[in-house]
Amino acid sequence: MATILEKPAAALSDAVNGTSSKGDSKFASMRYLPGVQHTFQPPLIANENAFLGDVASSQSLSPATPITSGFYRLEKGTPLVYTYTYDEMKIILDGHFMITDKGSGETVKATKGDVFFFPKGSEITFETSDFGHAFYVGQRKEGAA
């Protein structure tokens, strides 16, 4: 059985933060996070059912314009209303979401494989009758969601 990662910044510090295995230097090379989609459990961030956790960020290499990625999971219960203070892309990995854009009034049933762009300033409501699991990449600092 795979190990569950609860704190990726600590568990994946070399890969995520760009330090050598000795912790003595920064490097600009690819980061490999094997199986993280199945082993990372994002922490609870809102209500009783909204979980979000960053797994990788370019913050240490590009502090002025970082991008940060991670996983979002919503379970049946309270809808999550979120106003984006940064641009974000999201791909639905499993389950489904009902996603409503307050600005346009549009509601979409998002399922596996669907991709979304949420521009800075958009107010989005996420709901599900069961669960939804997604991967995101946003132009923000780690932990700034």
Order of alpha helices (4+ residues) and beta strands (2+ residues): alpha-alpha-alpha-beta-beta-beta-beta-beta-beta-beta-beta-beta
